[in-house]
Each structure stands twice: as C-alpha cells, then as structure tokens.
C-alpha cells in the first residue's frame, strides 16, 4: 500500500476520536464541571442529552449520530486495505456515499415532520453508514503497489 505512514497516522487519530467521544464515563471526571471531552466537541456536535448514549452511566461527549459517524470512519479506515481491491478504478463508492448522505436527510426530515420517530440506535446506525462510506470513498487514495513506498 502506498502512503503507509499517512494511513497509520489517520488510523491512530480516528481511534483517539472515538475514545474521546466516549466522554467522562471513559476518561473519568468529578461530574461537577463540564468535562474536557465535551468542550472538545462543542463546535461539532449539539450534544443533546436525550440523543446521547451513556458510557458507565454518564452521557457520552457526542450524540449518537456523531458517535456512529466517528465509529464508521474508524472501521471503514481499518478495512481500507481489504476493500481497496474491490474499489480500485470504480466510482460506485461515491454513489454509496451519496446514498448515505440522502439517508441522513430522509431520517432527519421524517423525524422533523413527525412521519416517524428516530431513535438513538437508528441515528447511530445511519451515522455509521455515513462514516464508513466516507472512509471507503477515500480508499482510492491508497494504491496497491509492488514497491515499498512510504511517505
């Protein structure tokens, strides 16, 4: 694989992203002040308690959809070496990503117009699909080569 160091660096960063998203229940805290993990995600996630999973009986630092996206990014990134031969030279991955984005819009709209009520599990699952497909879209950047190329 080309760009092994970049691949490993992004994998490590995504791993920490998922671990930070677990929040105070994973990292510990006194429960008196806003935890540093919540502050970390202020500009990214609305962090509504009713839309958030708990870890060790403490709300996570991000809502269920954001956590699903982060986890999907990590798992998709981990699987790039296995998926790359299936995606090499194709454009169907962009179509899958488009479908994942449309699913987010449909889910949000259906809930907004009271056609159905989405749950934390459905939000996390659809977020996971979005994150996973985003990782697979960028898999085209990592080419399989016979030479040992590194950054």
Backbone torsions as a table, in degrees:
resi	resn	phi	psi	omega
1	UNK	NA	140.5	176.4
2	UNK	-82.9	149.7	176.9
3	UNK	64.7	48.2	-178.2
4	UNK	-61.8	-39.8	-178.8
5	UNK	-67.2	-39.9	176.8
6	UNK	-63.1	-45.7	178.2
7	UNK	-57.1	-47.8	-178.8
8	UNK	-65.5	-40.9	179.7
9	UNK	-63.4	-43.6	178.6
10	UNK	-67.2	-38.2	177.7
11	UNK	-60.4	-44.5	178.9
12	UNK	-63.9	-43.5	179.5
13	UNK	-62.4	-42.3	178.9
14	UNK	-67.0	-35.2	176.8
15	UNK	-61.6	-46.2	177.8
16	UNK	-65.8	-36.0	177.2
17	UNK	-57.7	-46.6	178.8
18	UNK	-65.5	-42.3	179.3
19	UNK	-65.3	-40.2	177.0
20	UNK	-64.6	-35.4	-178.9
21	UNK	-64.9	-23.5	178.4
22	UNK	-65.4	-23.7	171.7
23	UNK	76.1	-156.7	-173.6
24	UNK	-60.9	-30.1	179.3
25	UNK	-64.4	-27.2	178.4
26	UNK	-93.6	-42.9	-172.9
27	UNK	-90.1	-12.0	-179.7
28	UNK	82.3	154.3	179.7
29	UNK	176.8	171.2	-177.7
30	UNK	-91.9	-10.5	178.9
31	UNK	76.5	-1.5	-178.1
32	UNK	-88.2	-38.4	-177.6
33	UNK	-113.8	165.5	175.8
34	UNK	-64.4	127.7	-176.5
35	UNK	-72.2	150.5	-178.4
36	UNK	-61.0	-29.5	179.3
37	UNK	-70.2	-33.8	175.8
38	UNK	-66.7	-41.8	178.0
39	UNK	-62.1	-35.6	-179.1
40	UNK	-59.8	-34.0	-174.9
41	UNK	-104.9	9.8	-178.6
42	UNK	-52.4	-46.5	-175.9
43	UNK	-81.6	-4.4	-174.5
44	UNK	-108.9	-33.0	-169.7
45	UNK	-134.9	143.2	-179.8
46	UNK	-76.5	-18.9	171.3
47	UNK	54.8	41.2	176.9
48	UNK	-71.9	127.3	-176.2
49	UNK	-57.4	-35.3	180.0
50	UNK	-70.9	-14.4	-179.2
51	UNK	-113.6	25.2	-174.9
52	UNK	-125.9	134.9	171.5
53	UNK	-70.8	162.9	173.8
54	UNK	-112.0	152.1	174.9
55	UNK	-130.6	121.5	-174.3
56	UNK	55.3	42.6	178.4
57	UNK	62.8	20.8	177.2
58	UNK	-124.2	134.4	178.6
59	UNK	-57.5	139.6	178.4
60	UNK	-69.4	169.1	-176.5
61	UNK	-76.9	-14.5	179.1
62	UNK	-131.9	161.5	177.9
63	UNK	-74.3	175.3	-174.2
64	UNK	-66.1	-37.1	179.8
65	UNK	-67.0	-45.9	178.4
66	UNK	-61.8	-41.6	178.2
67	UNK	-62.4	-41.1	177.1
68	UNK	-61.4	-41.1	178.1
69	UNK	-62.6	-47.9	-179.0
70	UNK	-61.8	-43.5	179.6
71	UNK	-66.8	-39.4	176.9
72	UNK	-63.7	-40.1	175.6
73	UNK	-59.6	-45.8	-178.7
74	UNK	-64.0	-48.4	-178.4
75	UNK	-67.3	-41.7	176.8
76	UNK	-61.5	-41.1	179.2
77	UNK	-64.2	-41.8	178.9
78	UNK	-61.1	-34.1	-176.3
79	UNK	-90.0	0.4	-179.7
80	UNK	-52.9	-46.7	-179.5
81	UNK	-59.3	-34.1	-179.8
82	UNK	-78.8	-34.3	-175.5
83	UNK	-85.6	-26.9	-175.0
84	UNK	-51.4	-44.3	178.7
85	UNK	-60.8	-27.6	179.6
86	UNK	-80.5	-22.2	-174.9
87	UNK	-105.8	-7.6	-175.3
88	UNK	-58.9	124.2	176.0
89	UNK	73.2	11.7	180.0
90	UNK	-111.9	163.1	178.2
91	UNK	-116.6	3.6	-177.4
92	UNK	-65.3	-21.6	179.6
93	UNK	-64.5	-35.1	177.3
94	UNK	-66.6	-37.3	176.0
95	UNK	-62.9	-41.7	177.4
96	UNK	-62.7	-42.3	178.2
97	UNK	-62.8	-42.7	177.9
98	UNK	-60.1	-43.8	177.5
99	UNK	-61.2	-41.0	179.3
100	UNK	-62.9	-40.6	177.2
101	UNK	-65.0	-43.4	179.6
102	UNK	-62.8	-37.7	176.9
103	UNK	-60.6	-37.8	177.3
104	UNK	-62.9	-44.8	-178.6
105	UNK	-65.6	-43.7	179.5
106	UNK	-64.0	-44.1	-179.7
107	UNK	-62.7	-46.1	179.4
108	UNK	-62.5	-46.0	-178.3
109	UNK	-64.7	-43.0	178.7
110	UNK	-60.0	-40.0	177.6
111	UNK	-70.1	-41.5	-178.7
112	UNK	-61.6	-42.4	-178.0
113	UNK	-93.2	15.1	175.3
114	UNK	58.1	32.9	174.8
115	UNK	-80.0	-29.4	174.6
116	UNK	-159.6	168.0	176.6
117	UNK	-115.1	116.1	178.4
118	UNK	-78.0	158.5	-177.4
119	UNK	-116.3	170.6	175.9
120	UNK	-60.2	-36.4	179.8
121	UNK	-67.4	-42.7	179.6
122	UNK	-68.3	-38.5	177.2
123	UNK	-62.9	-44.7	-179.4
124	UNK	-64.7	-41.8	-179.1
125	UNK	-64.4	-46.4	179.3
126	UNK	-67.3	-35.3	174.4
127	UNK	-63.8	-40.0	177.8
128	UNK	-60.6	-43.5	178.2
129	UNK	-60.0	-42.9	179.7
130	UNK	-63.8	-48.6	179.9
131	UNK	-63.2	-43.7	179.6
132	UNK	-61.6	-46.3	-178.4
133	UNK	-67.0	-32.9	176.9
134	UNK	-63.4	-42.3	177.6
135	UNK	-63.5	-40.2	-178.6
136	UNK	-68.6	-33.3	177.7
137	UNK	-61.2	-42.1	-178.6
138	UNK	-80.4	-2.8	179.2
139	UNK	-61.1	-23.5	178.4
140	UNK	-63.3	-18.3	178.8
141	UNK	-75.8	-16.3	-176.8
142	UNK	-108.2	100.6	-175.2
143	UNK	-89.8	144.0	174.8
144	UNK	-82.8	122.7	-180.0
145	UNK	-130.1	160.7	177.5
146	UNK	-89.3	-17.4	178.6
147	UNK	-86.3	155.5	177.9
148	UNK	-89.0	90.1	-179.3
149	UNK	-104.8	136.8	177.5
150	UNK	-136.0	160.2	174.6
151	UNK	-74.0	NA	NA
